[in-house]
Amino acid sequence: MKPRLAFISFASCEGCGLMVLNLEDEILDILNATTIADFREAMTERSDDYDVAFVEGSITREADGEKLKHIRERAKVLVALGACACTGGVNAIKNQHPLDDVRKYVYGDKASWFDTYPTRPLSAVVKVDFQIRGCPISKKEFLEVAKALLQGKTPDIATYSVCVECKLKENVCVYDKGMVCMGPIARAGCDARCPSNGDGCEGCRGWVDDPNKNAAKEVLTERGLSIEDIKRNLTLFNTYLETAK
């Protein structure tokens, strides 16, 4: 019997789900080996009967947290899909401000109509089995993880920093170009996509395990960045990681 997959989204732009659809010909191999039970971006039919749930987006409401718990109960494997699901992503920037102020700023005099609470990643609510990181995800990494799961294997997910990938590609360090980069502490797996295309890493895949943030701050300070500049770089995608102590 074919494994049943579900693609479910919470607070997000749903760009990671779109990256899955952008696999085009490559996705046919997955479709031939599975049954898609739920994928709002791709189909109208849906079912709550699935084996693997790929969940995109951060949790921003009590109701979403409860829905995620039900997904966790049904799914044999739950995979967090993208930065919002893995680290809280850009959505978690709101956690730096009083929630009442955030609600009024967004909804004005209708603020009381809408429920919200501090943004959190999926792992802050339920057990997550695997994470496919990035904003958006890497199509290549998604394929590797999906194929490993379908074969009953444990996916090989990078645990080293983006600097390792940059050195392997023989990139000129963007710091030597007068730019700012989170590569020394950011988790790899993206094939150093941003530095390889002339931009600094913004840490959309979160931090490596036990990152040396003090050393990173020293490097940024040496480059003339203020404390506020450093904070912006550390919290663009990782506010939850930086504030949920």
C-alpha positions in Angstrom: 0.0 0.0 0.0 1.4 3.4 -1.0 2.4 5.8 1.8 0.0 8.7 2.2 1.5 12.2 2.3 -0.1 15.4 3.5 1.1 19.0 3.0 -0.4 21.3 5.6 0.3 25.0 6.2 -0.1 27.4 9.1 1.2 31.0 9.3 3.4 31.4 6.2 3.6 32.6 2.7 3.3 28.9 1.5 6.4 29.4 -0.6 7.9 26.1 0.6 4.9 24.2 -0.6 5.3 26.1 -3.9 8.9 24.9 -4.1 7.6 21.3 -3.9 5.3 21.9 -6.8 8.2 23.5 -8.7 9.9 20.2 -8.8 7.8 19.6 -11.9 9.1 16.4 -13.6 11.0 15.2 -10.5 7.8 15.2 -8.4 6.3 12.6 -10.7 8.6 10.0 -9.0 7.1 10.9 -5.6 3.6 10.9 -7.0 4.0 7.4 -8.5 5.3 6.1 -5.2 2.7 7.8 -2.9 -0.8 9.0 -2.5 -1.3 12.7 -1.7 -4.0 13.0 1.0 -4.0 16.7 1.5 -2.2 19.6 -0.4 -4.3 22.8 -0.5 -2.0 24.5 -3.0 -2.3 21.6 -5.5 -5.8 20.0 -5.1 -9.2 20.5 -3.7 -9.8 16.9 -2.3 -8.4 16.2 1.1 -8.3 13.5 3.7 -7.2 13.2 7.4 -5.8 9.8 6.6 -2.0 10.1 6.1 1.3 8.6 7.1 3.7 11.5 6.6 2.8 15.1 7.3 4.9 17.9 5.8 3.9 21.0 7.8 4.7 24.5 6.7 4.4 27.7 8.8 4.7 28.9 12.4 2.1 28.6 15.1 0.6 31.9 16.1 -2.8 31.0 17.7 -4.1 28.7 20.3 -6.4 27.1 17.7 -3.4 26.4 15.4 -1.6 24.7 18.3 -4.5 22.4 18.9 -4.8 21.6 15.2 -1.1 20.8 15.1 -1.5 18.4 18.0 -4.2 16.5 16.1 -1.9 16.3 13.0 0.8 14.9 15.3 -1.6 12.2 16.6 -2.5 11.1 13.1 0.9 11.2 11.4 3.5 8.5 11.8 6.2 11.0 10.7 5.9 14.8 11.0 8.4 17.0 9.0 8.7 20.7 9.6 8.9 22.4 6.2 10.8 25.7 6.0 12.0 28.4 8.2 8.7 29.4 9.7 8.0 25.8 10.8 11.6 25.1 12.0 12.5 28.3 13.8 9.4 30.5 13.8 10.9 32.5 10.9 10.2 36.1 10.1 6.8 35.7 11.7 8.4 35.6 15.1 9.7 39.2 14.8 6.4 40.2 16.4 7.5 38.5 19.6 9.8 41.5 20.2 6.7 43.8 20.6 3.7 43.8 22.9 1.0 41.6 21.3 -1.7 44.2 21.8 0.4 46.7 19.9 1.0 44.2 17.1 -2.7 43.4 16.8 -3.7 47.0 16.7 -1.0 47.8 14.1 -2.3 45.0 11.8 -6.0 45.1 12.4 -6.7 48.6 13.7 -10.1 49.0 15.3 -10.9 45.3 14.5 -8.0 44.1 16.7 -10.2 42.4 19.2 -11.7 40.1 16.5 -8.4 38.2 16.1 -6.7 35.7 18.4 -2.9 35.6 18.6 -0.1 34.5 20.9 3.7 34.6 20.6 4.9 33.0 17.4 6.6 29.6 17.9 8.0 26.8 15.7 6.3 23.5 15.4 8.8 21.9 17.8 7.7 24.2 20.6 4.2 22.6 20.4 4.8 18.9 19.3 7.5 16.4 18.6 9.0 17.0 15.2 10.7 14.0 13.5 12.7 15.9 10.8 13.3 19.4 9.6 13.7 20.7 6.1 15.0 24.2 6.7 15.3 27.4 4.7 13.3 30.3 3.3 12.3 28.8 0.9 13.4 25.2 1.2 15.9 23.6 -1.2 14.2 21.5 -3.8 17.2 19.2 -3.8 17.1 18.7 0.0 13.3 18.1 -0.1 13.8 15.3 -2.7 16.6 13.7 -0.7 14.5 13.7 2.6 11.3 12.5 0.9 13.1 9.7 -0.9 14.9 8.6 2.3 11.6 8.5 4.2 9.9 6.5 1.5 12.7 4.0 1.7 12.5 3.8 5.4 15.9 5.5 5.9 16.9 8.3 8.2 17.5 11.4 6.1 21.1 12.8 6.1 20.6 16.4 7.1 23.5 18.9 7.4 24.7 19.9 10.9 27.7 22.0 9.9 27.9 25.7 9.1 27.4 27.5 5.8 31.1 28.5 5.9 31.9 24.8 5.2 29.9 24.9 2.0 31.4 28.2 0.9 34.9 26.8 1.3 34.0 23.7 -0.6 32.8 25.9 -3.4 35.9 28.1 -3.2 33.8 31.2 -2.7 35.5 34.5 -1.8 34.3 35.3 1.7 31.6 38.0 1.5 33.2 39.6 4.6 36.2 40.3 2.3 33.8 42.1 0.0 32.7 44.4 2.9 29.4 42.6 3.4 27.8 40.9 6.4 27.1 37.2 6.7 25.7 34.8 9.3 27.6 31.9 7.7 29.9 31.1 10.6 27.0 30.2 12.8 24.2 29.4 10.3 23.2 25.8 9.5 24.3 24.6 6.1 22.4 22.4 3.6 21.5 25.1 1.1 24.7 24.7 -0.9 25.7 28.2 0.3 23.0 29.6 -2.1 23.2 33.3 -1.0 27.0 33.7 -0.7 27.4 31.9 -4.0 25.2 34.5 -5.7 26.9 37.6 -4.2 24.9 38.1 -1.0 25.5 37.3 2.7 23.8 34.5 4.5 20.9 35.7 6.6 20.6 32.5 8.7 17.2 31.4 7.3 18.1 27.8 8.2 18.7 28.6 11.9 21.9 28.1 13.8 24.2 25.1 14.0 24.2 23.2 17.3 26.1 25.2 20.0 26.9 28.2 17.8 29.7 30.5 19.0 27.5 33.6 18.9 30.0 35.6 21.0 32.6 35.1 18.3 30.1 36.0 15.6 29.2 39.2 17.5 32.9 40.1 17.8 33.3 39.7 14.0 30.3 41.9 13.3 31.5 44.5 15.8 34.9 44.6 14.1 33.1 45.3 10.8 31.6 48.4 12.4 28.1 47.2 13.1 26.2 48.5 16.1 24.4 46.4 18.7 21.1 47.1 16.9 22.6 46.1 13.6 23.8 42.9 15.1 20.4 42.2 16.7 18.7 42.7 13.3 21.0 40.2 11.7 20.6 37.6 14.5 16.8 38.0 14.7 15.6 38.3 11.1 14.8 34.6 10.9 15.7 33.6 14.4 13.8 35.8 16.9 12.3 32.8 18.6 15.7 31.1 19.0 17.2 34.4 20.4 14.3 35.3 22.8 12.8 32.0 24.0 15.3 31.2 26.7 
